[in-house]
Amino acid sequence: MTQTAVDLRAQREAYYRRIAKAHLTPLWESMAALVPERPQSPCVPAIWRYQEIRPWLMESGTLISAKEAVRRVLILENPGVPGTSAITQTLYAGLQLILPGEIAPSHRHTQSALRLIVEGSGAFTAVEGERVTMHPGDFIITPHWTWHDHGNPSAEPVVWLDGLDIPLIRFLDCGFQENYPEDSQPVARPEGDALARYGNNLLPIDFEPQGQASPVFAYPYARTRETFEQLRRNGPAHRVHGYKMQFVNPATGGFAMPSIATFVQLVPRGFESVAYRSTDGTVFHCIEGKGTASVDGTAIAFGAKDTFVVP
């Protein structure tokens, strides 16, 4: 480096210090990082094996109640962004436990949430006055600003995977919540009402959309599994995705919730997909079976109830 270059660098550094007092910073020093030639996520691929996590999750049930915790959850935090409560730059994920006899109090918030039931049956989620009984593999949504609570009248612990758009809402500075006056909201409709009204390729003639989220908030795994069995009988698997379906808003054909794309996928025994890449950060959860995912040349072996992330 020449003396002229050294002097110029010193002049620039002095200039930067002066303008910093006015809360200014030079774009040219950060241009490459702000507008890179390829994505540069700090998040990394990672896996959370359920059988390793389950003892810690059950131990949490001896340390704090669902009511005191509000939501007793162990967050799946991406090791590339420790301290952020995020699994990707836009998604949060965690495993929630509710023990027999417990209620997770009713509240609502601007974040959109999903639940994928991992273990146990007989607990319920209530959304805007309607309850649904949980079974393993069921997919349930609680759209933003909907009252929701959880209860477990069964005799066994129930665990589900939570997914929320918390990091996205945090980035937009629009995250807040409100508690319901009672632990549980009143039941206004019988169980299965939303699925009957909106989940059979029919809509009531007086239907008026309430926001962009699906009016169906529970997608039973038994129906999903039956769909896949029929698809497998009817034709070959896609060379990249196997059999992959999107959870939809039946009123629009769009996603079940506008801020989180959700899919369910069946990978046949012996299937090996063609490699692909996507700009989407994706959280995968294995409902049943086992397999191996190759992420940038690294093999991730997974089994039933395991969760892994691909940035």
N, C-alpha and C positions, 0 to 999 in steps of 0.2 A: 504494500500500500504506500503510495507516495505521500510526501508531506502535505501536498495540496489536498489530497483526499482525507488525510487525518484532520486537517484544519476544518474542512467542510463538515465532517462528521461532528466535530466539537461545536461548530456553529449551530448545526441542526439540533444537537442535544440541548444546547442552551436555549434555543428557540422553543423547543418542546416544553421545557421547564417553565418558560414565561407564559406560554399560552395555556398551560395546564391550570394556572391560577384563575383563568377565566372559564374553566371547565370545557376546554377545547382539546381535541386530539387529532393528529394528522391521519387522514385516510390511507395515504400511500404506505404508511408503516404497517398497516393491518389488512391491506387489500387482499393479499393472497389467502389469508386465513378466513376473511369474510366471504370471499367469492372464490372458492377453491376450484381446481380443475376436476375434482371428483369428490364424492361425499367423504367427510372425515368425522364420523361419529366417534365420540369417546366411549360409547357403549361397546361391550364385547359379548361374544357368544358365551352362554352359561347354562348350566342345568341344575335343577333342584330335584333331588330324588326323594319321593314321598316317604319311603320307608325310613330314610335317614332323618327327615324333618318331623315325622309324626310324633316321636317321643317328646320332642321339645314343644310341639303344639299341645299335646295332652298335658304336659307339665304346666303350661300357661294357664290351663283350666284350674289348677290348684292354687294359683297365685293371685288371680284377679277374676272377678265375675264378669259376665257379659254386660250386665247393667253398668257396673263401674267403668269398664273399658269403653262402653258404648258400642264398639266393634272390636272384639278380641281377635286380632289378626297378627300373623307374622308376615311382614312385608318381604317379598322376593326382590331384593335390591341388586341391580346390576353392579358387578364388581368394578366396572369401569367408571361408575359415577357414584362412589360411596357418599352417604349422607344426604342423598337427594330423594329418597323414597320412590325411586323410579326404576322401572325395568327396561324402558327405552326412553328416549327424549320426550315422548308424548304419552306414554302409558305407565300406569301403576298396576302392580299385581300383588296379591297376597293370599294366604290361606287363612280362612276364618273358621273358628270353632264355636259351636253352640252346644252346650251340654243339656241333658234331660232336665226339663222343668224351667229352663232359662228363657228370658225374653231379651232380645237386643232392641233397645227402645226405638220408637218411631221418630223419624226426622226426615228432612228433605234438604237437598243441596243443589247447587248449580252444576256440579259434576255429574256426568252420566256414568252408570255402573252396570256391570253384568255379573252374573253368578253362574258357575259351572259346578254342579254338585259332584263331589269327589268320593265321599264316604258317608254311609248311613242313609236311612229313609225315615220319613214321618215328621220331620220338621217342616215349617211353613215359612213362606215369605208373603207378606201382604203389601200390595201396591194399590194405592188409591181406592181402598175399600174392598178389595178382592184378595182372598188368600189362595195360594197354590201350595199343594203338598209336594215336598222335594223328594226326588229319587236320583240315584247315581246317573250321571250323564245328562240330566236335564239342564237346559239352558234358560236362564231367567234374566230379564232386564229390569232395571229401575231407572227410567229416563230422568233427565235433569228436572228438578223441582217437583218430583212426585213424592208424596208421603209413602214411606216404606218402613216396615219393621219385620223382625224375624222371631220366631218362637219354636220351641222344641218340646212338644207334649209326648214324644216317644220315649223309649227306654234306652236309647243308644246315642252316643255322640254323633253329631253330624258336622261334616267339614265340606266347605266349598271353596273354589278358587274365585276370588274377587278380581275384576278388571275394571279400572276407571281411567278417565281421561284427566286425572289430577295434574300431571305435568303440563299439559296443554292449557288447562284452565288457569293454572298458576302463572304461566307465561303471559296470558292475556289479562292478568290481574282482575279476574271476575269470579273468584271462588269465595262462596259463603254458604252458610247453612242455617236452618231453623229447626228447633226441637218442637215436637208435638206436645201438647199439655199432658197427655197420658202416655204410659209406656207403650200401649197398643192403640192403634186407630180403630174406630168402629167398623164392623163388617157391613158393607152396604149392598153387596151382590154375592150370589152363591159361587162357590168354586167352579171354575170351568166356564164362567159366563163369557169372558173375553174370547176364549178359544172358540166357543160355539158361535159367537157373533161374527168373528172376523177371520177365523182360522180354517175355513172350509171352502175357500174360493167364492165366498159370498160376502156382501156388505149390506148392512141395514139401509133402507132407502132414505132414512133421515141422518145418515152418518155425516158428522162434521169433524174433520181432523183437529186434534188438539196438539199442535206442534208438529214436528217432523218425525217423531219416534213412532214405532209400531204400536197399534192399539192392542196387539197380542203381546203379552209380557212373559209368557211361559211357553217354551218349545219342548215338549216331552221327548226324552231320548228314545222311548219305545217307538214312537212314530218315525223319528229320524232313522233309527236302525232298520226299520221295515222298508223305508224308502231305499236305503243302500242295498239291501238284499235284493230288491226288485231290479235296481239298476245293474247289479252284478249279473243277474240272470239274463238281462236284456241285451247287454252289449259289452264290448271291451273297455278297459280302463284307459283314461287319458295318459299319454306317455310321460307327462310331467307330474300331474297331480293325482293320478289314480282316479278315484271318484271323489269329487269335491263339490260341495253345495254351499250356497250363501244363505244365511239367516236373513229373511226379508221382512220388510214392512208390507203386509198384504194390501194395504190401501194404495201404495205407490209403486211397488216392485223394487224400491230402493233398499238400503241397508236398514236393519232393525233400529239402529240409532245412528244419527248423522255423523258423530265424531269418532266412532269406532267401527271398523269393518270386521264382521264376524263370519266365520266359515266353519264347516265341519267336513271332515275328510276321511275316506276309507282307503287304506293302502292294502291291496290284496296280499295274501301270503306269497312270498317269492318275488314280489314286484320290486323292480329297481328303476327309479325315475331318471329322466334326463335332467342334467343340472340346469338350474335357472337362477336368476338373481332379480331383486326387486328393490325399489327405493323405499318400500314400506318396512318399518321395524315390526317384527312379528313374534308373538308369544304362542308357542305350541303347547298343548296339554294332551297327553295320551289317556284316553278314556279306557281303552282295553287293548290287550296285546302288547307287543314289543317290537322294536326296530332299531335302525341306526340312521342318523342324519349326518351327512357330510357338509360341514360349513367351512368354506375356504380351505379345504383339504384336511380339516380336523374332524375325526369321527366322534359323534356323540351318541352313545348307546342309551336308549331310553326304554322304560317299561311302563306298565299300567300305573296311572296316577302321577307320573313324573311330569314336570313342566320345564321347558327350555325356551330360550330366547335367541332369535337371530336378528341382529341389528340390520 
